[in-house]
Amino acid sequence: MVEINPDVIALRNEFAIPGDDERFQVLLGDGAEFVADAPRPFDVLIVDGFDAGGLRRIEQPAVLR
């Protein structure tokens, strides 16, 4: 999981987000950059597109159009 807001990561216990292990990690960073720089494509992406102002417009990559 990649989260851009460190305040959200600080609340992981409040939302019962499991601890990091070999199968799951919470990383601080920009999810779009993480996906763009990944060495291989992902089968599934789950995107929480909300920020303090509401739902953000997310551009759909050309490969998905």
Number of C-alpha atoms within 10 A of each C-alpha: 13 17 15 13 12 11 9 12 17 9 11 13 10 9 9 8 12 11 10 10 8 5 5 10 13 15 15 14 14 12 16 11 10 13 14 10 10 9 8 8 9 8 5 6 9 6 11 9 10 10 9 6 6 8 10 11 8 8 6 8 7 6 5 5 5
